[in-house]
Every structure is written in C-alpha cells, then in structure tokens.
C-alpha cells in the first residue's frame, strides 16, 4: 500500500518497470514487477529474486540503490529502487567526444570492479545497460544475468543451464561456447574491452553483415572481431582485453582502467606538444621575444 504506480517506463521478457511514488516519504521511485504471466514460474521467480538481491548487495555509487523487495496482493514479486532520469549511453555514445566516452567507461568499470570484489560477474556489459543521469550520474543497470564466483554471494552460480547468455555482439568466446569453467571476472574484462572497441571503431566487435544474432554468436565463439581502420593505442588496449584466452587479457578491471588512464596521460601530453608547435609557428612569424618565451 506504500507504492502508487504511475506510468509504465519499460518492459522486458521477465518484468515491467513503472514510474511510481513511495507515499510514506513522498518521493518518486522506479518499481520493477514480474510480468503477471511469469509470476507462477518458479525459475523466473528465482531469477527475479537473484537480480534484486544482487543489485541490493552492490552498494556502490554506480549501481542503482534498491529500497525494498516485496510481493503484491496478486503474489507478484517487485522491488522498488531509485528513479533514474537521463539517457542510455547507447543513445548518446556516437555523439560524445572521445574523452567523455572514456570517462564513462572508467566509471562503469568502477562498478564492475566493485562487483568482482563481492564475487559477482555482470556478464552483459554494453552501452545499452548504462544510464547517464541528468546530473552526471553513471549507473550500470540490468544485473539479471549476474553470476556468482563463490558461495558468498546472492547471485546464481554459473551452471550449464545459464552459461550461454548475454549479447552476442559483445560476448567473449567462453560465454558464446557455454564454457562454465572459463566464465569469470576475465569475461567482464572482455566485455569492457568490447565497449572500448565500439568507442574506437564505431561498432561492436561481433557485428555481421546482415546483423544476424546467430552469425554474431558464431563470430563471438571464434572470437572473430570486426576490422577497425585506425584506433592506435586505444585499439591495442581493447584487443588485449578481448584476447581469446582469458589468461591473456588484463589481469583485472583495475589493470584495464590503468591502461586507459595511461593513454589519457599520453593524449594530454600530445595536446600540449601540438599547442607548443602552433605557438612556435607564431613566434617564428612574429620574431618577437615574448612569443618565443611562451
């Protein structure tokens, strides 16, 4: 009785998301509820519960806060969370400067690194699952496929029944092949590298000519990566993160972030050098001491 549903914001295969109001403290919230036709499915209920518990377990600035988990009068599971206002990164990525996209990627990676410290892997990292708030927030969404790497986590354990999941255009080969024993934090490192590849190349790594999901899945299974004309140092970072063998990728999300930050340092130095070259041309033209001094 504390929650008043207002508008339907979106829907997925398992749940409906509403804009709502928490009456007791008069605040706007978002509320995700199981679809009526799915509420009697024990497997779906377990997945929905796991998503809510994992999201609530990850108390981090780049993960949406969960306020309450409950059941309505019809027996449908729901959870209330902070209302997010903004745009999906996927809708704005191609219009943003490179540095802005890299900063968003680094903040998304902060949430992933925190999840790994809590023995949770996301398994579906992509720009469509990142919300950019109106006031600078970067929120990693959709923990429905999150899996546990130990017993000390509310996420579901990786098993043959749930090993093959995710988005083929970004998927690492071990996930496309359903190899349970190889899926872990390195799989998320691959997915972060796939996002970086998209930032550099303008498209995800496993996009095919006819945009066929099965073709993309086959490309992911063989780690067939689309060509990129010129990405320089950033492309090298992305390709290392997307190595076929998990052991050949960055050892951790933090190592991946360090490589990007080193690039950003190089870019700043290159910018200073370009500015100095321009000022030198001005000085040579003016022959003024003050211009040479600058």
Secondary structure, 3 states (H helix, E strand, C coil): CCEEEEEEEEECCCEEEEEEEEHHHCEEEEEEEECHHHCCCHHHHHHHHHHHHHHHHCCCCCECCEEEEEECCCCCEEEEEECCCEEEHHHHHHHCCHHHHHHHHHHHHHHHHHHHHCCEECCCCCHHHEEEECCCCEEECCCCCCEECCCCCCCEECCCCCCCCCCCCCCCHHHHCCCHHHCCHHHHHHHHHHHHHHHHHCCCCCCCCCCCHHHHHHHHHCCCCCCCCCCHHHHHHHHHHCCCCHHHCCCCHHHHHHHHHHHHHHHHHHHHHHHHHHHHHHHHHHCCHHHHHC
